[in-house]
Amino acid sequence: MTGERTLRVLAAQLRASVMTAMQYRANFLVSGLVALYWVAWNFLPLLILFGDRQMVAGWDYPSALVVVGYFVILRAVLEGIITPSFEDAISRIRNGSFDYVLLKPLDAMLLVSACKVEPWKALELLAGLGIFVHAFLELGRPPTPGAVALGVVMLLSGVVAMYSLWLAAVSLSFWAVRLDNLMYLLSAIFDVGRWPISVFRGAVRVVFTVVIPVAIMTTFPAMALLGRGDARTATGAIGGSALMLLGSRLLWRRAIAAYTSAS
Amino acid sequence: MITATALRKEFQVSRRPPGLRAALASLLHRRTETVVAVDEVSFSIAEGERVGFLGPNGAGKTTTLKMLAGLLHPTRGQAEVGGFVPHRRERGFLCAITLVMGQKQQLIWDLPPSETFAMNRAIFDVPVREYKDALDELVTLLSLAPVLDKPTRQLSLGERMRCELAAALIHRPKVLFLDEPTIGLDVEMQLAIREFIRSYNQRHRATVMLTSHYMDDVVALCPRVIVIDGGKLLHDGDLRTLIKAKDPDKRVSCLVPRAVAEPDVMPQVAARLAGLGEVTLEGARLRLRLPESRLAEVIGILLSELRVSDLSIEDPPLEDVMRAMFRKPAASQEPARDASAEARE
């Protein structure tokens, strides 16, 4: 019953977001053009890098494309749902209208997590799938069903890891009030996700694997889809994401308890 | 229905002197102090009651309402609303209450109000039939039909406030916390909202707790008032008793028809009434403030000797009573601020 109600609320939020996006026609069309631009832009760094070499850090061009595919999909989720929704939440915390979120008989975390959706980002989601198709055509072989299944699970785990990081940033806003810049910082860091993690060395690689686990979001899922995944990495990634979600959820609950409500 | 027992709320508020140097210093070290916004407040409100919650700015009214609505955790003391502990924010509790804040909005800015109503229907899980009945009732009582499908951003303040009320009541709550619901509205709209609140209270036997700076709202709606200042409870009881206790004098107003033709007659009238009460002259209108015990004598003089017309006898305005209650010695006049807002700076 609760699940059904949650789905109905999510559908109502999606509907309201789509209607809001269509309320301003010019902005709606410009958003579409911007989405197309970003889809094309994703290929450029890769084309430059592989322009005069066959392999980079153990990755050939089509395999690196799979990483880009995951990056594009995750960024679509990030910029299509997570960032707009959480920016809205931070603004509500600041101006006090977050009160109305807490007055609703539904989990406040759920209510703010998808309250604003950018419909055009669905285009980037499709582009990500298109990149997979292109990459496997280049590789000359389709992924095995087992690899697809693991790739999907790892994608979900990547989304959970990303969501958890951003949720922690929003939770901190309850104390700091203005913390938009932390979300911008996370977005900037997330940009390294377009590269396979083996491109980085030493401490940087450790940071991007464990501390801000960009590897969980793009490289590990790509390895799974390419059939290079192993049980240990998959379990670590899924377990890590689950722990991150748990930690963020606890932080969120503490933040709600500390909410002071602007007048 | 609503019980507050020794309810207390403290906020940690950061303080810094004005100026750039202090701003820089506060980046490194912030001085904080504890501000008591609500101090051991206790009261109980029965089902179906309409209670005015009065106090000057920064008295702790909104903080108390927010604790009762489950938005803020009390530092100490207990609150209970409809059998629930508010800050636990259980589903049954949130479905039974609403909080309307005149200075905040929940309507989706870019979409018509009907979309917010539909969203709230989904969130509160109101069955379609009940939703239609509730919406029909709200549309009729608040005259919403012409504004339902206009984008919120194009609505006037009054239209928006009526829609805010509807959005807050679509799930037919039994307890209404209304924080300045008529703020900024013109007299006509204030009357309309007042009438709506009374009607909703009577139709659904809803409990209403109202704060308003417009004393007319309180006088018209609330037989009982709770008064707080500086976070402390000052009065809890019947509105008329409060007025009588704080200012027992009656206000008499009348017109002296002779004064229209002979303006210099008014000082003579004032002289005749001297010693019976406090006399004020405004053209041909005479105003008197006098103890109730002298009322019969003075009315006799006014009617038989001065042949006045347009005579009215009233209790003192609630505004005057409140002003007298909240008047403080100059030295103790701390600038009134909402501690919850300060706590976040």
Interface residues (C-beta under 8 A of the other chain):
Chain A: R5 R8 V9 A11 A12 Q13 A16 M19 T20 Q23 Y24 N95 G96 S97 D99 Y100 L102 L103 K104 P105 L106 L111 V177 A257 Y259 T260 S261 A262 S263
Chain B: F11 T62 K66 A69 G70 L71 L72 H73 R89 R91 L94 C95 I97 T98 L99 M101 Q103 K104 Q105 Q106 I108 D110 L111 E115 A118 M119 N120 A122 I123 F124 D125 P151 D338 S340 A341 A343 R344 E345
